[in-house]
Amino acid sequence: MNSVDVVLPCLDEAAALPGVLSALPAGYRAIVVDNGSTDGSPAVAAAYGATVVHEPRRGYGAAVHTGLSLSSTEIVCFLDADGSLDPTELVPLVAAVSGGARLAVGRRVPVSRDAWPWHARAGNRVLATILRRRGLLVTDIACMRAVRRADLLALDVRDRAFGYPLELLVRAAEAGWSVVERDVTYRPRAAGTKSKVSGSVRGTFRAVRDMAGVL
């Protein structure tokens, strides 16, 4: 099997990184993009064999784009570094892209209410409804995805904050991409820490605001 680069945006995920990086399937190479951690995340990532790069501009989109720019494999995956997602579930997403899909995204299936708070689910539902009205039949603004590197670079996603995932899907719809969803297990974050986005109503509102700006 050809290697697959996995971009992991990271901000203070030292507690989660050992589990996430240890669970990556064989041939999946981690690129951890540190976005200003103060808890030693870069050292932890390096100790577990990841390529570590630093992105001084704060923002999910900035970290993702930097990781994409430094990747070198034909298919690139993106995964949160907080332990909420199972890295082995990247495999069927990559298989879908290898089989002809332009983009494969994870459709989160929470194991408990704590894994996906009500305000985060509500914000996701609103944005997914808007996308479906635009013709892209997705149910989740995915945080786990696989795509061909050249395709994603050509799509020219510009947002460098929380609006990046939504802009990617909007541009994919406009370009007529075939997009497939696959169910992925969604768990509480590792070590009981709170998400910067879904861990609070304020964080969710900020993310939805950034994404709404894309629309």
C-alpha positions as CSV (number, residue, x, y, z in Angstrom):
1,M,0.0,0.0,0.0
2,N,1.2,3.5,-0.7
3,S,1.8,5.8,2.2
4,V,-0.8,8.3,3.3
5,D,0.0,11.5,5.1
6,V,-2.3,12.4,8.0
7,V,-2.5,16.1,9.0
8,L,-3.3,16.6,12.7
9,P,-3.9,20.3,13.7
10,C,-2.8,20.5,17.3
11,L,-3.3,23.0,20.2
12,D,-2.5,21.7,23.6
13,E,-3.2,18.0,23.0
14,A,-0.2,16.4,24.9
15,A,-2.5,14.1,26.8
16,A,-4.3,12.8,23.7
17,L,-1.4,12.5,21.2
18,P,0.1,9.2,22.4
19,G,-3.1,7.3,21.9
20,V,-3.9,9.0,18.6
21,L,-0.5,8.5,17.1
22,S,-0.1,5.0,18.4
23,A,-3.4,4.0,16.7
24,L,-2.5,5.2,13.2
25,P,-2.6,2.3,10.7
26,A,0.6,1.1,9.1
27,G,1.7,3.3,6.3
28,Y,-0.2,6.4,7.7
29,R,2.4,9.1,8.5
30,A,1.5,11.8,11.0
31,I,2.1,15.5,10.3
32,V,1.3,17.3,13.6
33,V,0.9,21.0,13.0
34,D,1.3,22.8,16.3
35,N,-0.7,25.9,16.5
36,G,0.8,27.5,19.6
37,S,0.7,24.7,22.3
38,T,2.1,25.5,25.7
39,D,1.8,21.9,27.2
40,G,4.7,20.2,25.4
41,S,2.6,18.8,22.5
42,P,5.4,19.2,19.9
43,A,7.8,17.1,22.0
44,V,5.2,14.4,22.6
45,A,4.4,14.2,18.9
46,A,8.0,14.0,18.0
47,A,8.6,11.2,20.5
48,Y,5.9,9.2,18.9
49,G,7.4,9.5,15.4
50,A,5.4,12.3,14.0
51,T,6.7,15.1,11.7
52,V,6.1,18.3,13.7
53,V,5.7,21.7,12.1
54,H,4.8,25.0,13.7
55,E,2.1,27.3,12.4
56,P,2.2,30.7,14.2
57,R,-1.1,31.9,12.7
58,R,-3.9,30.8,15.1
59,G,-6.7,29.0,13.4
60,Y,-7.9,25.5,12.3
61,G,-7.7,26.4,8.6
62,A,-4.2,27.8,9.0
63,A,-3.0,24.6,10.6
64,V,-4.7,22.4,8.0
65,H,-3.4,24.3,5.1
66,T,0.2,24.3,6.4
67,G,0.0,20.5,6.9
68,L,-1.5,20.0,3.4
69,S,1.3,22.2,1.9
70,L,4.0,20.0,3.5
71,S,2.4,16.7,2.7
72,S,3.7,14.6,-0.2
73,T,1.4,11.6,-0.6
74,E,-1.2,11.3,-3.3
75,I,-4.0,11.0,-0.8
76,V,-4.0,13.0,2.4
77,C,-6.1,12.6,5.5
78,F,-7.1,15.1,8.1
79,L,-7.9,14.1,11.7
80,D,-8.4,15.9,15.0
81,A,-5.7,15.3,17.5
82,D,-7.9,15.2,20.6
83,G,-8.6,11.5,20.7
84,S,-12.3,11.8,19.9
85,L,-11.9,9.9,16.6
86,D,-10.4,6.4,15.9
87,P,-7.5,6.8,13.4
88,T,-8.2,3.3,12.1
89,E,-11.4,4.6,10.6
90,L,-9.4,6.6,8.1
91,V,-8.9,3.4,6.1
92,P,-12.4,3.2,4.6
93,L,-12.2,6.9,3.8
94,V,-9.0,6.4,1.9
95,A,-10.5,3.3,0.1
96,A,-13.5,5.5,-1.0
97,V,-11.1,8.1,-2.5
98,S,-9.0,5.3,-4.1
99,G,-12.2,3.9,-5.6
100,G,-13.2,7.2,-7.3
101,A,-14.7,9.6,-4.8
102,R,-13.2,13.0,-4.9
103,L,-13.7,13.5,-1.1
104,A,-14.6,11.1,1.7
105,V,-15.7,12.5,5.1
106,G,-16.5,11.0,8.4
107,R,-20.1,11.1,9.6
108,R,-19.8,11.3,13.4
109,V,-21.8,8.7,15.4
110,P,-21.4,9.7,19.1
111,V,-21.0,7.0,21.7
112,S,-22.7,9.2,24.3
113,R,-24.2,12.7,24.8
114,D,-21.0,13.8,26.4
115,A,-19.1,13.2,23.2
116,W,-21.1,15.7,21.2
117,P,-22.9,18.4,23.3
118,W,-26.4,19.6,22.2
119,H,-25.2,23.0,21.1
120,A,-22.5,21.5,18.8
121,R,-25.0,19.1,17.3
122,A,-27.5,21.9,16.7
123,G,-24.9,24.1,15.0
124,N,-23.8,21.2,12.8
125,R,-27.4,20.4,11.9
126,V,-28.1,23.9,10.7
127,L,-25.0,24.1,8.5
128,A,-25.5,20.6,7.1
129,T,-29.1,21.6,6.2
130,I,-27.8,24.6,4.3
131,L,-25.3,22.4,2.3
132,R,-28.1,19.9,1.4
133,R,-30.1,22.8,0.0
134,R,-27.2,23.6,-2.2
135,G,-27.1,20.1,-3.5
136,L,-24.4,18.5,-1.4
137,L,-26.0,15.6,0.5
138,V,-24.0,15.5,3.7
139,T,-25.1,15.4,7.3
140,D,-21.9,16.4,9.0
141,I,-19.4,19.2,8.7
142,A,-16.6,16.6,8.9
143,C,-13.5,16.8,11.1
144,M,-12.2,13.5,9.6
145,R,-11.6,13.4,5.8
146,A,-9.6,12.0,3.0
147,V,-8.9,13.6,-0.4
148,R,-6.3,13.6,-3.1
149,R,-3.7,16.3,-2.3
150,A,-3.7,17.8,-5.8
151,D,-7.5,18.1,-5.8
152,L,-7.6,19.9,-2.5
153,L,-4.9,22.3,-3.5
154,A,-6.7,23.1,-6.7
155,L,-9.9,23.7,-4.8
156,D,-8.1,26.7,-3.2
157,V,-9.9,26.8,0.1
158,R,-9.1,30.3,1.6
159,D,-10.5,30.3,5.1
160,R,-7.8,30.0,7.8
161,A,-10.1,29.8,10.9
162,F,-13.0,27.5,11.8
163,G,-14.8,28.1,8.5
164,Y,-12.3,25.9,6.6
165,P,-14.3,22.6,6.7
166,L,-17.5,24.3,5.5
167,E,-15.7,26.3,2.7
168,L,-14.1,23.0,1.6
169,L,-17.6,21.4,1.3
170,V,-19.1,24.5,-0.4
171,R,-16.3,24.6,-3.0
172,A,-16.6,20.8,-3.5
173,A,-20.3,21.2,-4.2
174,E,-19.7,24.0,-6.6
175,A,-17.0,22.0,-8.4
176,G,-19.4,19.0,-8.8
177,W,-17.3,16.7,-6.7
178,S,-18.5,13.2,-5.7
179,V,-18.5,13.3,-1.9
180,V,-19.2,10.2,0.2
181,E,-19.8,9.9,4.0
182,R,-18.9,7.0,6.1
183,D,-19.9,6.5,9.7
184,V,-17.1,7.0,12.3
185,T,-17.2,6.6,16.0
186,Y,-17.2,9.9,18.0
187,R,-15.9,9.6,21.5
188,P,-15.3,12.1,24.4
189,R,-11.9,13.8,24.1
190,A,-8.9,12.1,25.7
191,A,-8.1,12.9,29.3
192,G,-11.4,14.6,29.8
193,T,-10.3,17.9,28.3
194,K,-12.8,20.2,26.6
195,S,-12.9,20.9,22.9
196,K,-12.0,24.5,21.9
197,V,-15.1,24.4,19.7
198,S,-17.8,22.1,21.0
199,G,-16.7,22.2,24.6
200,S,-18.7,25.4,25.3
201,V,-21.6,27.3,23.8
202,R,-19.3,30.2,23.2
203,G,-16.8,28.0,21.3
204,T,-19.6,26.6,19.2
205,F,-21.0,30.0,18.4
206,R,-17.6,31.2,17.3
207,A,-17.2,28.3,15.0
208,V,-20.7,28.6,13.5
209,R,-20.1,32.3,13.1
210,D,-16.9,31.6,11.1
211,M,-18.6,29.0,9.0
212,A,-21.6,31.2,8.4
213,G,-19.2,33.9,7.1
214,V,-18.2,31.4,4.4
215,L,-21.8,31.3,3.2
